[in-house]
Amino acid sequence: MLLVLRHGDDYFASVTGHCGFIGCVGSANTQASDKLAALFRAGMANKITRLYLSKPPKQGNILLSGSGWYLCSE
């Protein structure tokens, strides 16, 4: 589970726990799900500190991205 807090135009993110969901047929983004699962397996999920929307960050390490969003460590 990812907690995202907004402070003005900034979004701060952190992993708060593990959970699972039963998805609806055709609603899941399997490519993003596979990348997120690999991030957890590699022990990198706890490094997530920021969520960027629309534009990639000017600095910081992109851990996972999708269409218009970026999960990063600082």
C-alpha positions, 0 to 999 in steps of 0.5 A, a space after each residue: 500500500 502506498 501513502 501519498 501526501 500532497 503539500 502544495 504542488 509536491 507529493 510525498 510517498 511511502 510504502 505503508 504495508 503490503 496488500 493484495 486486490 482481486 482485479 476485474 478482468 481487463 482493468 489491470 495494467 499488467 506491465 505496471 503491475 509486473 514492474 511494481 512486483 519486481 520493485 518489491 522483490 528487489 527490496 526497493 519499494 521502501 526507497 520510494 519518497 516522491 510521486 511526480 505527476 505529468 513531468 519527470 523530476 529534474 533530479 532524483 532516482 526514478 524507481 518506477 514510472 507509467 503514463 504521466 507518473 513517476 515514483 522516485 527516491 531522493 
